[in-house]
Amino acid sequence: MRPKPFRPQAFDAGNGEGAYVRDQTSGLVWHRCHLRTLYADTDRSQVVYHSNYLRYFEFGRASLMRDAAYAYKEIEASGFVYPIIATALEYFRPLRYDDAMHIHTRPGTLERVKLQFDYVITHVPSGELVCTGFTRHCAVNAKGRPVGIDEKTLHLWAIFPQ
């Protein structure tokens, strides 16, 4: 089944950074960052190996948090860790060595101890959809016990542009 088109348009989130886009198909706002594939990311078939897309999701997630003035390093320093408890990816076209991509990330669902980030990766030169997916995380303390989500992360979900 063909995915709905992803048509990002620049969006002013009021922070002057230009890191946000609004998808003209869904109306959702996404944080956008840029990355190029490395030779080490490709496999024998000369396309990006499937598990590397999870690394790209991490890059998008970390960029979103950093641009929101709350780097993941600060979350850990405050006693919270958010291990991944579920992932999903759907691939539509491959990336190859040195391809430029945009990684679009947004806060997804939010529960008492769980949260989700949603992702869309596009091929910059063509604008084609590469893959979509999510990562689901559980808030845990330094002892590895589930705890409520920290206030700053809750704040990010509350202030993310609609």
N, C-alpha and C positions, 0 to 999 in steps of 0.2 A: 504494500500500500504506500502510495506517495505521501510524504508529509506535507502539511500546510506550508506555504512559503514563509520564510522568515525575512521580513523587509525592515531592517533597522534604519531609523532616522535619528539624527542628532537631537538630543533632548537636554535642555538647560535645567539642571537640578538645583540651580541657585548657588552652587559652590564655585562656579567659574572654572571648573576643571575639565569639562567636556568629556568626562568618562562615562556618560550615560547615553543610552539610546532608547527610543520607544519603537517596539515592533508594530508596524502598520497593520499587520494581520490580526494580532491578538489584542493590541492596545497596551500590553505589559511593558514596563520599564525594566531595562537590564543594565548592569554595569558592564563595560566593555574594556578589555585589555588586548594587547597585541603580542604575538609571539611567532617565531619561526621554528620550523622543525629542524632538528639536528640530524646529522648522518647517523649518529648512534641510536636515534629513535626508530630507524627503519629496519626491516627484516630482509631476509633473502629475496623476497618478492619485490623489494624496493619501495614498499609502502610502509607507513608508520605502523608498528606493531600494536595490536589492539589494546594491550594494557597501558600503553603510554598515554592514552586519552585520559586515564584517571590522573596521571601527573599533570596534564593540561588543566583538568578540573581543579586540582589543588592550586595551581598557579592562579587561576581565575578567582578562586575562593580567597586566597591570601591577598591578592590585589584588591579585591572588594573590601576586605577587612582593613587593610592598610589605608586605602583611600577614604575609608569611613573614620579614620583616626583611631583605630583600635586594632592594632596588629595582633595576630594570633599569639605571638610571643608574650604580649601583655596578658592575654587570657590565661596562659599557662602560669605566668608569674603571680596571678591573683588566685591560683589554686584550682583552676578548672582545666579539664582536658575534655576534648570532644572526639573520641575515637569513632571511626566509621563503623556503622552496624549494617548498612545495606547500600548497594550501588545498583545502578541500571544504566545501560548505554544502548543506543540504537544507532547503527552506522548507515550512512546514505551514500557516501563517496569517500575514497581514500585521500589521505594527504601523503605527499612524497617529500623527499629530502629538500630542504630550504623553502618549502611552501610557507607563505605568510598566512597566518590565521588570526581571526578575532575570536576570543573566548568571551562569551556573554554569560554572566552569572547573576542570579537574583536569589534573595531569601525565599524559600518555599514554605512548606507547612511548619507549624510551630506547635509543640505539645508541651506538657509540663517538664519532661526531662529529655525530650527528643526534638531535633530540628532537622530541616532539610534544605539543601541548596539545589537549585535547578540550573542547568547549563545548556547552552547552544554553542556549537563551534561552527564557524563559517570559514570558507576559503576566501581570502581577501581579493585576489585578482578577479575571480568569477562571481563572488557573492553567493556561491552555492552552499547549501547546508551540508555539513560534513557529518555531524552527529548531534544527538541530544541525549540528555541523561540527568541523573541526580545522584547526590550522595546524602545519606541519612546518618545522623550523628546522635550519640547519647552523651549528655553531660555527666561527667563523673568527677569525683574529688581526687586528691592525691593518693588515696587508698584504693581507688578504683571502684568506689561505690557510687551508684546513680544518685544524682542530686538535681535540684531545680536549676534551670538555666540562669546564668549570671545576669545581673542587671544591665550591663553594657551591651550584651548580645541581644537581650530583649529590646533595648533601646534601638539597636540597629534595625530590627524588624519593624519597630514602630515608626521610624523616620525614613525608611527606604522610600524613594519617590514612587508615587502611584501614578 
